[in-house]
Structure formats: C-alpha cells, structure tokens
Amino acid sequence: MPRRLAFAAPLVGLVVLQQVLYPAPMGIVLNGALVGGRIALIALGIALVYRANRIVNFAQGDLGALPAVLAVMLVVAWGWSYWLGLAAGLAGAIVLGVLVESLIIRRFFTPPRLVLTVATIGLAQLLAGAGLFLPRAFGNTSFGTRLPQPFDARWVFGGVTFNANDIFTMIVVPLCLLALAIFLQRSTVGIAIVGAAERADRAFTLGIPVKRLHTVVWVVASVLAFLAMFLRAGAVGLPIGEVLAPTFLVQALAAAVFGRCERCTTIAAAAIGLGIVDQAMTFQAGNRPAYNDAVLFVIVLVGLLVTRRSTGTGRVDSDASDTWQATREIKAVPREMRRLPEVRIGRAALWLGLGGFVLTLPLWLSTSRLNLATIIVIFGIVAASLVVLTGWSGQVSLGHMAFVGVGAAVGGALTDHRGWDLAVAGLVAGLVGGVAAAVVGYPALRRRGLTLAVSTLAFGLFVSSSLLNRTVVLGDVAFSDWLPGRRIDRATILGIELASEPAMFYACLAVLALALLMVVGLRRSRTGRVLIAIRENEKAARAYGVNATRTSLAAFALSGFLAAVAGSLYVHQQTGLSTDPFLPQRSLELFAMVVIGGLGSLPGALLGATYVHSVDFFLPNEWQFLATGVGLLLVLLVFPAGFGGVLADLRDGALRKIAARRDLVVPSLLADVRVEDEPPPEDVLAEAGARAEGDGRADGAAPGGAARTTPNGAGTAGTGDDETVEVRS
C-alpha cells in the first residue's frame, strides 16, 4: 500500500475480515460506516485529550451526552426546531468543556496522571447523573427518545433505507474530520496544541500558554463528543443516565490505540472499520452481542500484534518519568532511624494493635458486617496485585476484574464439579489467571502508551459477556456445563470447613497474608528493583540489558495470578457465580479504588479497598455520596497522593520530630539541624568569602563554596574546608 494511503490499512483489513467471515449487503456495510463515524468522533476526542493531558478520558462520551440531552429536550419537550436545538447544544458543549477543564482538570495539573485518569471516572458519573436529572427539569421523563428528522429525505441503498438523520451523519462526520485536520495543521492554535503535546516543558519555556491550550483541547473534545452523541440520538436514541456503553468505549479506545493517539486519519479509519464489522456481525442470523464482544477482543489483540511498534520519537512515547503511569513511591523508614527504640517500639505497637484489631473482628462484628470484612480482605488481594502491575511496573489494567472472574470460574468449577480442596483449586485458578494475563499482555506490552489498558478492557468485556455467559454455546459445548452453579456450597481448604463466616474470614485473611509476603518479597528482590527502573525510565533500563517486555510480562502474570486466586475465594464467599461483579464498570471502580488508596504502597491500596467497600455499608445515607463521582473527585482533590500518601506524611512527620529531639541529621527526611540566632546574611557571606580566600586556597580548595538550602529556610555556604556556615534565606 502506498505510504500516503497507509492510514487506511486498518479500514481495509477490517473490511476484508468482514467480507470473508461476516458477509452482509452493502447497505449494512454503509450503516456500519455511519456507526463507525460516530465512534471516530469519540476516539478523536480521546486522542486529543490523551496527547494534551496524558490521560484516558473516561468521561469523553458523557462530556457530549449532557449537552446532547439538553438539545434533545429542547427539541422534544419545548418544541424547538432541530437546528435551534443543535445550536443550543453546541453552545452548551463549548461552555461545558471550558468549565470541566478550568474547574476540575486544571486542579489536577501537578498530581500523577493516574489520579487525573481516575478523576475522569468520577467526572463521568457526575455528568451521567446530571444527564439523568436534566430531563426531569423539563418535565419529561421519556428517556431514549429519538430526534425528529432534520429535513425530509429517504434513500434506499443495499436493501437498507436511510432517513434524513443518517444522511445528515454522512455530511457532518466527514466535515468534522476535515475541519479538525485543517485546525490542527493550518491554524496557529492548532499548531501550538500539537507542539505543546509533544513537549509541554519546552512549550512552557517558550512562553506558550499550555493551560490555555488545554482548555481549547477540552472544548474541541467536548464539541466532537456532542456531535457524536447528538447524531446517535437521531439514529438509535440517546441513553440517558448511563456512562458510555463498554462496547462503544472499547471501540473508541481501540481506534485511538491503532492510531497511536496521534494519527487522526488512522484513528478515523480504524473506528469506521470496527463499526462495519460490528454491524455486519449483528446482521448475521442467530448472532448475539456476546459474539461481537469476543470478536472485538480478538481484533484488539491481533491489531496490537500486527501494528508496528512505535519508535518513541514523540511525546506520546516519551520516557515513563513523564507518562500518565507515574505514581508516588512511598519511602521506607530511613536506615539511620530503624534501630531507634522509639521507632522500633512504635512499629511493634502499630503492628500488634492492627493485628489484634483484625484478628478479633469475628468476635464483635455481626454476621453481615463480617461478610463485608471478608469481601474487603479478598479485594485487598486484588489491590495488592494492582500495586505490582501499576504501582511498580507502571502498566495500567482497566479490565482487572476479568482475571478475578476467570479465577472464580475455574476455582468454583473445580470445587463444585470435581470436589477439589479450595487450596488446590485456588492454586490452579491462579495459574490459569497468570496464563491469561500473559496472553492478553504480550501484544500490548510490546508497545507503549495505553495499549495494555485497552486490551485488558476488551478482555473484561469478553469475559463478562461471553466467557461467564451461561447462554453461550460454542459448537456442542454450552458454557453452563463447565461454569460453577449460581448457588454452590462453600468448600474446604486444607480440610477445614468454610461453612461459617468466621472460618471464611480467617481463610481469606491467611491468603491475604501470603499474598502480601509474596509481593513484599518481590519488591525487595532484583526483579522488583528492575520493575521500578522500567517504570521510571524504560530506555535507560534497556540500555543496561534489561528485557523490559519480559520483566513487565512476568509482573503482569503475577498480578493475574493473585487476582485469580482472589476470584476463587470470592466465588465461594458469595456461594455462587454471577456476571455482575465482573462487568467492565467494576474494573474501573477497582482501578479507582487502588488509586484512591495510593498505588505506591501496599497499605494505601488496602485502605482504598476498605474505603470503597465500606462507604455504602457503614455510613448513613446522607454521607454515601462519598462513594459516587462527586465524592471521588473530592477525595482526589483533598488527597491527590491517596490515603497511602497521607499515612506516609504522618509517619514522616513523627520521624522528623524524633530526629529533631535526638539532633540527628536525616537528609531523606529533610531534618537538618536548625541553627538559632544566626548573624545577618551579609556578614556571614563576607566571613565565608574571607575564609575561602585565606584558608581555602591554602588547602587547595576552590575560591568559594556552593550554597545549599535547609528545610527550615536557612542556606549553607561551603567554605573550602570542612566547616560550613548556615545562612537564612
């Protein structure tokens, strides 16, 4: 294929796949192209935001759905004309983009990109709630109403009748793609956006208003999303009060990945091709949505395998130190303070108190609350697995609950159908989960960026809709034959009956302890240090002969192993298997859970699991908003480093007081010795200069010393000999 037409490779490949495996009339193909065109607008918005802010914007669809709901209600409820409603919705999209970026996104300009990514999940929930309330403000509760026709027109092609809304889509989508290309390549603002996306730090030094450009990016993304959702409302209706459908989101993310979030033409071509395949499959006799999700997952994996690995020349492929995976690493207690009596006694008291509290929970908790505590323990294992993958390896999994579901299916089937002991069944389930993680992760880990996030999200959609679907039949085998029942008995573990809640709690607690020991051992090993090195600077790690792909894949396999082990416990704790806990939305909630806790530390991740699973149960109704989108945003605004960062700050504050009381100099805590009642800075500097001229030259020192700053506001002037003089800044 000529180089100029290389952008169309995904479209050509997907159309060939459709024609060979899922033949359909040309009318169906054209209808799929219209669906893909709307997906392309969403995908382009995701790519623009990713390049500007280095995040995956999960609120992209809802960013356009809210003004689309406004436009639909103005037309349907108030009787406005189609064109006036379109203009009002377009104005609302512009205002919404400005408000979201200035009031929310800009507040997360300095925190790690993971925090802002999770903030978009909360933003999506907030916008979805606003979209649910808005029709009621108009006095209309007929959700999903299609828009009227913008003009009178009908066109029959390939056995399919296209109405005016479809024809309008054929006009608007190409115009949007052309306008976006001209804006980014020919306009001053567009060129500045592209340049700032490549190197934001250099753009700052050149005086380019990067934050203002980010506002423009969010406005453009909001307008693209609005047009996509408005056109979708005219074709299939507008779902109100829901976040973007998982299939729609995976298709948009996959298209963005195929274009590496930088090639708009490739992104649009891939989105149109995915829409054609999806509609052609839906046309087949006896087809089910589960089959579409399975094929979409395979397309994502194969697409990641066959596409060329990026050369790493742009900002999208920059070093990990500047990527959205960056997290705060929680430092250990300084070596010079570990053997102090007060530190040792404090740590021992903390562990004894925490251990006593946890071990005595069955003695004073009710059965229902002990059941919740067991769930928290199980999800603590899942949180530990994500610390390995995201906190240390720097990779992001947005479908991690799928590995929990695989472990639940395998572990539950082995105990329910085969009568195995849960210890053996859990080990086998963990191995299957590790293999599944390796299969899903290898195509993605060969590349950078959000590829693993997309492949795991597609895997999560496949597991929830196909693999755990009892109605799916593959050949002569029905999935219901091998899946565990909806109601199963709790098995035995090492011969111990788990029929009672305390027994189940202690068994899960023991597995959590083993998982934490495994993870801590990994962090202290050479492999753990290599993972941190890859996360911080993959290019430098490769320069030392490190196989970054193999090491990251091993971390992903271990993460999948732990998640699957947790799944084998979860299915028995719930005494049955259902698909609801393993939906893609649950994976996003899990991802938010560990980021809230703090991915840099295991205690923080465990705190995140405790927070998310406790708010709904323990807090009164008026405080349960803390677990929703608004509460999520508030928590991230107050604690951008997560609960783990708060714990680390409290610990470091106590250590600073101990160091100050003992007159210890601990550089890692910035607790240098304070010097009281210094002379004025001018006199001190003059004295330091005189000593440097006299004594320093005789000793062969440089004629002057470097100055350093102490945390109490003082500076230290080097004098050429061993003596230092501190000055106030």
N, C-alpha and C positions, 0 to 999 in steps of 0.2 A: 504494500500500500504506500503511495507517495507520502512524503513527510508532511505535506500540507494537509493531507486527509487523515493523518494518524489519529486525530481526535475522535474520529468516527469508528475506531476499532471496537470499542465496547458495544456500540449500537449494532454494527454488522455482526459481531459474534453472537449477540443475544437474539437477533432476528433469525440467523441461521439455526440456532438452537431451537427456536420456536417453530420454524418451518419443518424441521426434522422430527422433533418429538411431539409437538403440540400444534399440528396444522389447524388453521382456522381461516374463515373468509377474510377478505381484505377489509371489510367493514369492521370486524373485530380488531384487526391489527391497527386500524386508524383510531378506533376508540381507545385502545391501549396506549397509543402515542399521545392522545389527549390526556389520559391519566398520568402518563409519564411526564408530560409537560408541566402539569401542576406540581408533581413531585420535584421536578427540576427547580422550580422557583423556591421551594423549601430548601433543597440541597444547596443552592447557591447562597441563600442567606446563612446557612450553617457554615459554609466555607468562608464567607466574608468575615463572620464573627470569629471563626477559629483563627484566621490569619491575623486579625487585629488584636484579639484578646487571649489567644492561645487556649481556648476552652471549647468544649462541646456545649452548644446552647440547646438544652432540652426544652426550653420554652419557645423555640422558634415557631412551631405550629400554633401554639396558644397566643403568641405575640400577634399573629394575624387573625386568629379566631375571634378575639374580643372585638376589634373594630368591624370584623365581618358580621358578628352578631348585631352590632349597632346598626350597620347598613341594612341587614335583613329585616330587623324590627321596624326601622323607619319606613321601609317599603311595604311590609306585610301588615304591621299594626296601625301605622299612621297614614298609609296610602300614598306615600311619596312616590315619585316616578323612579324608575330603575336608575336613571342617570344621576338624579339628585342624591339618591341613596349611595350610589357608588362614590360620588364626590365627597359626601359626608364621611363615609367610611375611610376614604383615602386620607382625608384631613385628620381623622381620629388616629389612623395608623402613624402618621407623622408625629402627632403630639405624644402618643404612647411611646414611640421609640425614643423621643427626647427625654421623657420622664423616667423611663426604665434605666436609661444609661446614666443620667445625671443623678438620680436619687438612689439607685441601687448598685448598678455595675461599678460606677466610679468609686463607691465606698470600698470596693474590694480591689483597688488598683495595686496595692502592695502585697496583700496576702498571697499564699501559694495558689497556683491555678486550680488545684483540686478544690480548694474552698469555694472559688467562684463558680466552678462547674457544678458543685452541689447546690450553690445558691440559685442557679438556674432551674434546678429541680423544684426548689421551693417557690420560685417565681412562676413556674408552670402551674403548680397547684393554686397559687394565688390568682392567676389570670383565669384558670378554669372555673374557680369559684365565682369570680366576677362575671364570667360569661353565663353562669347559671342564674345569677341574680338579675342580670340586666333585662331579660325578657319580662320578668315579673314587674319591673319598674314601668314597663309599657302596658301592663295589664294583659299580657298574652303569655300563656304557658304551653302553646303548641310547639314543642321543640321539634327541630329537624325539618321545618317547612321549607320547601323549595322556593326559589325566587321565581317570579313570573318571567316570561320571555322578554328580552330587551327590545326585540322587534319581531315582525312576522317573517319567518323563513323556515323552510324544511328542505332537507337534502337527503336523498336515498343513495347510499353507496355501499356496495358489497353486501347487500341484504340487511343493512342497518340504517335506520332513519336517524338523522342528526337534526336536532332542533336548533333554535337561534342561540341558546346558551352554548351549545357545542361549537357552532360556527364562530361565536364571539371568542371562545377559547382559542380556536385556530388563529385568530387575529392577534389576540392580546399576548399570548405566550411568545411567539417569535419577536414581536415588537419589544417586549420586556428584555429578551435576551440581547437583541441588537442594541437597545438603549443602554443596558448595563455594560456591554463591551465598549461602546463609544465613551461612556462616562469614565471607565477605568483607564482607557488608553489615550484619550484625547483631552479630557478636561484637566485643569490644574489640580483640583481637589482629588480627582481620581488617581492621578499620578502620585500625588503626595500620599494617598492611602496605601497604594502598592509599595511605595518606598518605605513608609513607616512600618508596614507589616514585615518587611524584610529585616530591618534593623531599627528597632524602636529607640535604642540608646543613641545611635548616631543621629537619628531624626531629632531627638531632644537637643543634642549639641548644636545642630544646625538651625535651631530656633523654630522648628516645625511644631505647631500646636497639636501634639499627638492626642491629647484628651479630647480636643475639639473634633479631630478626625474620627475618633472612636464614636462620638455622638453621631456623626454623619453615617458611619457604618451601621450603627444600630437603627437609624432611621431608614436606610436603604433596605436592611434586612426585614424591618417591620413592614415596609411597603410591599416587598416581594411576598412575604407570608400572607399579608392581607389579600393580595390579588389571587394567590393560590387558593385560599380558603373561600373567598368570595365566588370564584369560578366554580369551586367544588360545590358550593351551596346551590348554584344553579343547575348542576348536573345530578348530584346524588343527595342533596340536602346537607344541612350543617349540623353535625352532632354538637350539642351544647352541654356544657358542664363536665366535659371529659378532656383529659390530656390527649395529645396526638396519639392516634392508634399505633400500637407497636409495629405492625407491618409497614405502615406508612413511614414511620420514623426510621426503621431499619433500611428501607429502600432509599430514603433520602441520605442517610449516613453512608450507605454503601456507595451511592453515586458520588458523594463527596470524596470518599477514600479512593475510588477508582481514578478520580481527577487530582488526587493528592492535595485537595483543598486549594489549588492554585490555578488549574486549567479549567476555566469556566466552560469552554466548548466541550471538553471531555466529560465534565460533570453532567451537562445537559444531555449529551448523547447517552451516557450510561443510565440516567434516570428514565429517558424515553424508552430505552431497550428493556429495562426492568418492568416498566408499565405494560409494554407489549406482551412480554412473557406472562405476566400475572393475569392479564385479561384473556390471553389465549388458553391458559390453564383453566380458568374459570368457565370458559366456553365448553370444555370437554365434558362429555356425558359422565355422570357419576362422580364428578370432581368434588372435593371437599377443601375448605380453607386449610386444613392440616397439610394437605399435599403441597399447596402453594408455599407454605412456610418452610417445608422440608426442602423444596427445590430452591427457594431463596437462600437458605443456609448453604446449600451445595454451591450455588453460584458465587456467593461471597467467598467461600474457601478457594474455589478454583480461580476466581478472579484475582485473589491475592497471590496465588501461586504463579500465575502466568504473567502478571504485570511486572514490568521491570522495576528492580529495586532502585530507590532514589539515590542520586549521587551525593545528596547532602549539601548542596550549594546554597540553598535558600534558608530563610529563617524558619520555614516550616520544618526543616530537617536540621535545625541547629542543635548545639550541644544540650544535653539533658539539664545542665545547670540553668537554662533559660526556658525550660519547657513547662507545660502545664502539669507534669507529674511531680514537680518539686514539693517536698514536704519538709516540715521542721524535724530535725533529728534531735531527740532528747538525749542530752549528755549524761554520762554516768557520774556518780559521785567522784570528785577529784581524788586521785590516788593518795595525795598527801593528807587527806582527811578521813580516809576509810577506817583507820585504826584508832581514831579518837574515841574515848569512852562514851561521850555523849552521842556521837554518831552511831556507834555500834549498839548502844542501849536503845536509842530511838528507833533504829531499823528493826531490832528484835521485838520491841514493844509493838511497832506497827504490824509486823507480820503475825505476832501472836494475837493481837486484837482482831485483825482481819480474818485470820484462820478460825478463831473462836466464834466470831460472828457468823461466818458462812457455815461452819460445821454444825452449829446449833439451830440453824433455820428450821429444820423439821420439828423441833421441839416447841416452837411458839408461833409458827405460821399455820394458817388454816390450809385445808387441802387445796382450795382454788388458788391461793397465793403461792403455795409451794409448787403447784403446777406451773405458775408463771415463772418462779425462780428457776425451775428446771429448763424452761424454754430459754431464759437468759443465759444459763450455763451452756446450752447447746449452741446458741448463736455466738457465745464467746469463742467457741472453737472456730466458727466460720470467720469471726472477726480476726482471730489470730492468723488464719490462712490469708486474709487480705492484707494484713501487715507485711507478710512475707512477699506477696506479689506486688502490691502498690507502694507500701511504705518503704521497703528496702530495695526491691528490684526496679521500681519506677514504672511498672506497667499497670494498665488500668483494665479491669474486667467489669463490664456492665451487665453481664449475664451470669453472675457467680451463683445465684440460686439454682441455676440449671445443674451445676455439679452436685449441689445438695440434693436435687431431685433425682439425679442418677444414682447417688448413694442410697437414697430412700427406696427407690425401685428395686435395686439389686439386693440390698440388705433385707428389706421386707420380704422379697420373694424367696430368699434362701431360708429364712426362718419360718415363713408361712407355708411354703410348699414343700421344703426339704427338711424342716425341723432342725436346722443347724443352730448351734450356740451363737449368740449375738456377737461374742468376741471374734469368732472366726468369720461370721457373716460380715461384720463391720470391717474387718481387715480386707476381705475380698472386695467389698464395696469401695473401700478406699483405693485399692489398686485399679479397679475399673475407672474410678474418677480420675486418677492420675493419668491413665492412658488416654482418656477422653480429653483431658486438658492438654496433653502433648499433641494430640491430633488437631485440636482446634487452634492451639497456639503456634504451631510451627509455621504455617503460612503467614501469620500476622507478624511474628517476631522477626522474620526476615526483613521487615520494613519498619519504619518509624512512625511516629505520629499516633493517630487514633485508630490504627488498623486492628489492634487487639480488642479495643473497646467495641468496634463494630462486629467483629467475628464472634465475640462472646455474646453480644446482644442478639445476633442472629441465631446462635446456638440456644440461647434461652428461649427464644420464640419457638424454635423447632422442638425443644424438649417439652415445653408446656402444651403446645397444640398438637403434637404428633406422638412423641415417644411415650408420654404419660396419658395419652388419649385411649380409653378403653374401646372406643368405637372404631378405631382404625384397624383395617385388615390388610396385611401385606402378603399377597399370594393366598395360601391356605392357612396362614397363621394369624390369629386375632391377638392383638396386644393384650386383651383382657385375660388370655390364657397364661401369660407369664408375669403380669403385674400382680403385686400383692393386693389382697382384698380391701374394700373400703373399710372393713372392720376386721382387725386381726388381734390376736392375743399377744400380750407382752411376753417376750421370750425370756430365756435365762441367759445370764452372762457369767461364764466360768462356773456354771452350775448353780448360781444364785438366782432365785426367782425375783422378777421385777414387777410383780403384781401390785405392790403398794407404791404410793407416791414417794415416801422416804427412800425406798430402795432404788427407785428410778433416779431420784435426785443424786444420791451418793454415787451411783454408777456413772452418771454423766459428769459429775464433778471429778471423778477419778480419771476419766478420759480427757477432760479439760486439762488436768494437771499434767498428764503425759504429753498432750499436745503442746503445752507451754514449755515443758522441758525440751521437747524436740526443737521448737522454734528458737528458744534461747541458745541451745547448743549450736544451731545453725548460724545464728548471728555472731557467735564467738569464734566460729571456725574460719578457715581461709575462704571458703565459699561465701560466707556472709560478708566478709570484707570485700570480696570481688563484686558481689551484688551492689554494695554501696558505691564502689568505684564506677561500675557501669551506669548506675543511676546518675551520678554526678557528672561524669564525662566519659561517654562511651568511646569516643575516638581515642582518648588517652589510654583507656583500658585496652583497647585493641592494639595500640602501639606496643604494649608490653606483652603481647602474645596471648591475650585473653580471648577465648572464643565466647563473645558476648551472647550470640544466639543460643549456643548450647547451655550456657550457665543460666540465662533467663528462662529457657525452656525447662530446665531442672527445677527452678524456683516455681514455675507455673505448675509443673507436675506435682510438686509437694503441696502447693496450695490446693489443687484439685483433690489430692488425696485426703487432706484434712477436711475439706468441705464435704466430701462424700462420706467420710466417717461420721461427721455430724449429721448428715442426712439419714444414715442408718439408725442413729439414735432417735432422730426426730420422728420417723415414721412409727416407731414403737411407742414413743411418748404420746403421740397423737392417736395411737391404736388404729391406724388406718392410713391409706394413701388417697389424697385428693390433689387436684391440679392447682387449686387457688393459691397455696403458699409458694408456688414456683413460677408464677407468672412473671413476665419481664418487669412489670411495675415493682414487684417485690425485690428484684435485683437492684433497681435504682434506689429503693428505700434502704436496702442493705448497704449500698455504697455510701449513701448519705449518713448512715448510722456510724460507720467507722471513721468517716472524715470529721463528723462532729466530735467523736471521742479523741481523735488525733492519731493519724496513721504513723506518726513517728515513734510510737511507743505501744507496747502491749497493754499496760494498764489503761491508757487512754482509749484504746479500741474496746476494751471490756467495759469501760464507763459508758462509751457510746451505745453499746448493746443494752446496757442496763437502762440508760435514759430512754431510748426509743421504745423499748418494750414495757416500760414501767409507767410512762406518762398516761396512757389511756386507761390503765387499770387502777393506779393508786391516787391520781389527782382528781379532784372534783371536776364536774363538767365545765365550770367556768374557766378552768385552767388547762383544759385539754387542747386548746389551740396551740400550745407549745409543741405539739407533735405534728402540726399541719404546716403548710407552706409559710404562713406568716411567722409562726414560732421558729421554724427552721432558719428563716432569714434573720430573725432577732438573735438567735443563739450564735450564728456565724458572725454577725456584726459585733457582738459583745466579746466573743471568744474566737477570734479568727484562727488561733492555733489549736482550737479544740480543748476539750476538758483535760487531755493529757498535757497540753502546754500550760494550763492553769496549775495543775499539780506540780509540774516541773518548776514553775516560777515560785510557788510556795516553798518547795523544797530548797531551791537555791537561795531564797531569802533567809530561811533558817540557817543554812550553811554559812552565809555571809556574816550573820550575827555571831556564830561560833568562831569564825575566823577572826573577826574583829576583836572578840573578847580574848582570844589567845594570841593576838598580834601576829597572825600568820599571813603571809603573802601568797595568795592563791590566784595566779593570773587567769585561770579558766573561769573563775567567778568574778573577776574584776574587783577584787577586795584588797587592793594595795593598802599599805599602812598610811593612815592620814597624818599629816604634819600640821600642827597647830601654830598659829601666830607667826606666819612667815613674814619676812620683811617685804617691802613693796617690790613688785616685779622688776622695776628699773634697776634698783640696787642689786638685786640678785643676779640679773643678767650681766651687769657690769662686773660684779665679782667673779661670775663664771668666766667671762671673757678674759679677765686679768689672769686667772689661774690657767686658762688654756694657753695664753701667750707665754706665761712664765714656766709653769711646771710641765704642762702638756707637751711642749716641743722638746724639752729635755728628755722626756720618756719616749720620744718617737711617735707621739700621738698626733692626730690631726689638729689643726689650729681651730678648734671649736668642736662642739658636740652636737649630736642630734637631739631634738626635743621630743618627748613623748608626753602623752596626756593620761592622767589618772582618772578614775571614775568619779572622784569627789570634786572634779573641776580643776585640780592642780596640774601643772605641767612639770616635767623633769628635764633639766638641761644636762646633757652629758658634758664632762669636763676633761676628758683626756686621760684621767687616772680612774681609779675605782670609785671615787667619791661622786655622788650625784646630788644635785641641788634641785628641790622642787619649787615650782612657781605656780601661782594662781593664774588661771585664765580669766 
